[in-house]
Each structure stands twice: as C-alpha cells, then as structure tokens.
Amino acid sequence: MVLDQSVTVLPNPVTASQQSNNSSLDYDVAIAGGGIVGLTLACALKDSGLRIALIDAKPQSAGLEQRRAYAITLMTGQIFSGLGIWDKILPRITTFKQIRLADETSPAVVNLQTDDLGTPELGYVGEHFVLVQALLEALETAEHLTWLCPAEVTQVDYQADAAVLTLTIAESTQQIRAGLLVAADGSRSAIRQWAGIHTQGWQYWQSCVTAVIRPEASHENIAREHFWESGPFATLPLPDNRCQIVLTAPHAQAKHWLDVDESVFLAELNRRYQGQLGKLELVGDRALFPVKLMQSREYSRSRLALVGDAAHCCHPVGGQGMNLGIRDAAALTQVLKTAHQRGEDIGDLRVLKRYERWRQFENLIILGFTDLLDRCFSNHWLPLVAIRRLGLRTMRQLRPLKTLALQLMTGLSGRSPDLAEATSLKNDPANVSLS
Ligand SMILES: Cc1cc2nc3c(=O)[nH]c(=O)nc-3n(C[C@H](O)[C@H](O)[C@H](O)COP(=O)(O)OP(=O)(O)OC[C@H]3O[C@@H](n4cnc5c(N)ncnc54)[C@H](O)[C@@H]3O)c2cc1C
C-alpha cells in the first residue's frame, strides 16, 4: 500500500531497458493531474513500454483523504477489471440492482431493474479513497513510472518533437521534455487554457450540496434519483447502510441547505423521503459544488491530449463525469499503445485525432442526456410537467425505453475499449451495444 510518500522524484535518467521512442526526451508521456482519471491513465499505460511521468500539485496521499462517493458505471467496472484492480475495489463498494426514478410527488415511479438490461447488476457506488487506494497499489510496481509530486505545471512550450513542461517543485523550477502531454488537470485546466483550446457550455443556475447520511431503515441497495422543481436529488447506497446524497437546487437555496442547522437539513431530507427511510443521521460535513456543462472544441493538439474534466464536465445528475473520464483514459491508452506498437509518433496530431474522434461525440451524447434530464425535470411549466409524467408512465410500460436509458447510464452504449475486460456482462446476449 502506498501511504504518505509525497516525495518529489526528479526525472529518471534514461536506462537501456526503457523502450523510448526518442532518446532526447525525459519521458514519452507526461500526465498532468493525478486525480482518478490521471491515475487510471497511468495505470493503463504502465506496462506499455512507454516512460510515464505522473505530475500532481498535491501530495500522492491527498486522494486517500477524500470521502466523496461516486456512482460507478458497469463500463468503469469492466475497465477497472481490465486493469486488474476490480477485485480489490468490489468488496469495498456497494452494488445496486435497482434504480428508482421519481418526479416530485407523482405516483408514476419508474423502477429500473437488472432484467431491463440483462445484466446481473446496474452499477456501483464507491468512495474516492477506495478507488485511489486500488490505483496507487497497482502503480507501486510500475517500472517505467516516475512520480513528480507535489509539483505544479506552470508553463508548457510546444516544440516540433516535444512538450516542454516547466514544473514548480517547492521553491525551485525544473523543466522536463515529453513526447506527449496529457492534461488530466480538472475542469479549470490551465493546460487547456494555455493551449488556447476553446470550450462550449454554461454554468447552471444550480449548485449541488453533497453529504453522507445514515438512515434508520435499510437503503436496500437502491439508487434513487428523485426529480424536484429545484433540481434532481440523488441518494446513492454506500456500505454500512450509509447514503451519499447529491441535492441540486438554485444557488441561493443550495447555499441555504449548506448553512442551515443540521436538524433543519435532515428534516428537509426526511420530507423528501416522506419518512420512508426513518430517522436520518448526518455522517460528516456537507459540501457545496457549482455545476457546469463544458465541452472542449478540441481534445487534442500536436503533443497534447485532454482527458476527464479537463476535456468536459457535465451535470452530476446520473453520476457520469468521472465515468466518462475513465473511459477517455481507456480509449487514449488503446490509441497510444496501437500507435507505439506500429512505431508511430504518439504525440503526432494524426494519432491523437483518433482518440478525439472516438471520445468527443460519445461524451457529447452523455452531456446532452444529463442536460435534458435536468432541464426537463427542474421545471414547473405545466405542459412540460404533463409531458414528462406521460414519458415516465410510458417508460414504465415500455422495456426498450428503459433499456435505452440504462445503456446510456451504465456506459454500455458506444464503442467499448479493449481494456474493458470480459465480465459476466459480456457473455450475456441481452447486453447489446448501441454502436
Ligand atoms: C456534486 C458532484 C457529484 C458528482 N458525482 C459523480 C458521480 O456520482 N459519478 C461520476 O462519475 N462523477 C461524478 N462527479 C464528477 C466527478 O467528480 C469528476 O468528473 C471527476 O472527479 C473528475 O476527475 P479528474 O481526474 O478529471 O479531475 P480532478 O479530480 O479535478 O483532478 C485534477 C487533478 O489535477 C491536479 N492539478 C490541477 N492543476 C494542476 C497543475 N497545474 N499541475 C499539477 N497538477 C495539477 C489537481 O491537484 C488534481 O489532483 C460529480 C461531480 C460533482 C460536482
């Protein structure tokens, strides 16, 4: 287990055993950002023969302190399985087999079940530190990986054959040369902005309050998405009968739910559950997040690729953001490994465009899906209320509609990366891809 090893490792000298494309480079790939997406990419590339630098402004152990939980899709489970870390993660997270969708107080509740998709489960919920711990453990033995952290990327110069990164490490600066820079530096990506890559999107009128609660009654391993006029309200089942909640509301209202006394907050949750979960206990602090939708116009430039939140962000409804980033990492790995095996220059724009063509459109579909969900349901315009309730009733009756929604939500639509390892899902004939 990698514990607090917040060390600054300076670039390794090139050794004969390292299969470099270009010996004038310090690294073949520099990954800027060691969040879950950057770590996943490093893990996926660790045996590729490429020399990797993983750079993060925070110490290596920072991710082990984060208690936030995520909805994890079936596709992410398959990718982690391909990375050989799923067996470590699965016993520490919750598996859910039912998703319950409800609209305010309407009785038209939709229950999505495993039969609707033909899979043994519909998804998982796990905490940030659990995923980070498994990824760090897998990286412990990576021979061609150099950690540079805490180190901040403060400047990038793009040359014909390399990206030259200036790093600030403690008080000093240092330069490294990499054949490819991957920006995994989050939604406010400085690397994307320095490269002048434009984005499209908007800030929502809403923010999210997140918290972990422990209800008196069993959460029954059901993932709940309850749509209210103020915004979606998700309840994700965690181990020890805890639930991660994500309450979306207009900014001022969300701030109010962040600041109010704990008892008032819990009373509001209780009202939303109509008392069905019994007495509620708050476990830990509440946190507030602004919500935005963002899509980069380009995911690649010569010597540069964007992944995860650096490339796109979406509304948290449906719990998709991190899952899309993990899929980016798996797709980019496949493109880079193939190019490397063919002897191509992995930082060449023609290579990187293969990744962009693969992921940009697929991500756009999910961004659009989450936006549509939020706008349709966070609305009290009577004709729209009538249409969406009719939609929910129709969905209850029509299994193909449920299947379609589930394929989008579980990540099983679109092109599957090679890394997504055959699990019980792939053997199931009902698991049809949309691609
Ligand atoms: C309320 C809420 C709920 C969510 N729920 C879900 C969910 O249920 N499921 C889901 O899939 N997604 C969810 N998401 C989205 C998810 O949190 C993000 O998509 C995901 O965390 C992005 O990961 P990342 O690795 O791309 O970026 P980040 O986690 O932001 O990591 C970026 C890393 O880059 C480093 N960095 C930044 N700048 C530099 C620099 N200049 N030099 C060096 N290092 C740098 C940072 O230190 C950081 O470690 C949710 C989001 C919100 C707001």
The ligand as a Gaussian input file, in Angstrom:
#p B3LYP/6-31G(d) Opt

LIG

0 1
 C      -21.505000      17.153000      -6.737000
 C      -20.831000      16.266000      -7.718000
 C      -21.140000      14.902000      -7.742000
 C      -20.522000      14.067000      -8.666000
 N      -20.879000      12.748000      -8.693000
 C      -20.327000      11.941000      -9.626000
 C      -20.707000      10.570000      -9.694000
 O      -21.536000      10.070000      -8.917000
 N      -20.127000       9.789000     -10.660000
 C      -19.227000      10.313000     -11.553000
 O      -18.768000       9.589000     -12.433000
 N      -18.846000      11.610000     -11.489000
 C      -19.360000      12.432000     -10.556000
 N      -18.962000      13.735000     -10.495000
 C      -17.912000      14.217000     -11.407000
 C      -16.514000      13.844000     -10.904000
 O      -16.327000      14.363000      -9.604000
 C      -15.444000      14.417000     -11.842000
 O      -15.817000      14.171000     -13.180000
 C      -14.091000      13.751000     -11.590000
 O      -13.725000      13.896000     -10.244000
 C      -13.015000      14.398000     -12.486000
 O      -11.772000      13.750000     -12.263000
 P      -10.440000      14.294000     -12.962000
 O       -9.364000      13.341000     -12.544000
 O      -10.656000      14.547000     -14.413000
 O      -10.179000      15.732000     -12.332000
 P       -9.841000      16.148000     -10.827000
 O      -10.396000      15.199000      -9.853000
 O      -10.252000      17.585000     -10.721000
 O       -8.240000      16.028000     -10.738000
 C       -7.393000      17.005000     -11.290000
 C       -6.008000      16.844000     -10.645000
 O       -5.100000      17.724000     -11.315000
 C       -4.251000      18.339000     -10.371000
 N       -3.790000      19.595000     -10.984000
 C       -4.557000      20.645000     -11.376000
 N       -3.782000      21.605000     -11.929000
 C       -2.502000      21.136000     -11.891000
 C       -1.243000      21.667000     -12.331000
 N       -1.138000      22.856000     -12.936000
 N       -0.120000      20.944000     -12.093000
 C       -0.189000      19.715000     -11.495000
 N       -1.361000      19.174000     -11.087000
 C       -2.497000      19.863000     -11.291000
 C       -5.126000      18.531000      -9.133000
 O       -4.325000      18.617000      -7.964000
 C       -5.989000      17.256000      -9.166000
 O       -5.402000      16.223000      -8.410000
 C      -19.571000      14.595000      -9.573000
 C      -19.235000      15.954000      -9.540000
 C      -19.865000      16.779000      -8.620000
 C      -19.516000      18.242000      -8.611000

